[in-house]
Amino acid sequence: SGMRYLTMYGQDIYPVDNQHLFYTYQGITHDGHYYVSAVFPITHPDLPDDGFALIGDNYLEFTNNWEIYLLGTLRLLGEQPLESYFPSMLLLDELMASLKIDR
């Protein structure tokens, strides 16, 4: 059992884009003996390929509006059908559900 989510990370405030977004699954096997971690790059057509274009010439203005931007982006991505991502989140979920570990 585990959880999957979309995320990205960095050392500064930066727009969510297709270069940095990834699908990750973090879980543990039913017997509790193995930790399972998977990371896959993922894209969505509503995201920019390069988030730098959203920042423009004024990084301070972008950071001052960070919370509004982030909430809007989270809402946008959360409303998208799972199959609208590439690869499809449905397929990635199926891949993780099919994982079998034999000892």
Residue, then its C-alpha position, 0 to 999 in steps of 0.5 A: s500500500g502507498m500513495r502517489y502524487l504529482t510533485m516537483y522540487g527545487q531550491d527556489i520558488y519556480p512555476v510548475d512546468n513540464q520539465h520538472l513535474f513528476y509522478t511519484y509513488q511511495g509505499i510499502t509491501h503488504d508484509g512490511h518488508y520492502y519500501v517501494s519508491a517510483v518516480f516518473p516524469i510526467t507532463h500536461p498540455d496545460l502546463p508550460d514546457d519551461g516555467f521561466a516564461l511565466i516569471g518574465d523579467n520580474y521574479l519579485e512580482f512572481t514570488n509576491n503572488w506565489e500563493i495565488y499562483l500555486l493554489g490556481t495551479l493545484r486546482l487546475l491540475g486536480e481538475q484534469p482527467l487522469e488520462s490527460y497527462f502524459p504518460s496517463m496517470l491511469l497507466l502509471d497507477e496500473l503499473m504500480a498496482s501490478l508490481k509484484i515482489d517475490r522473496 
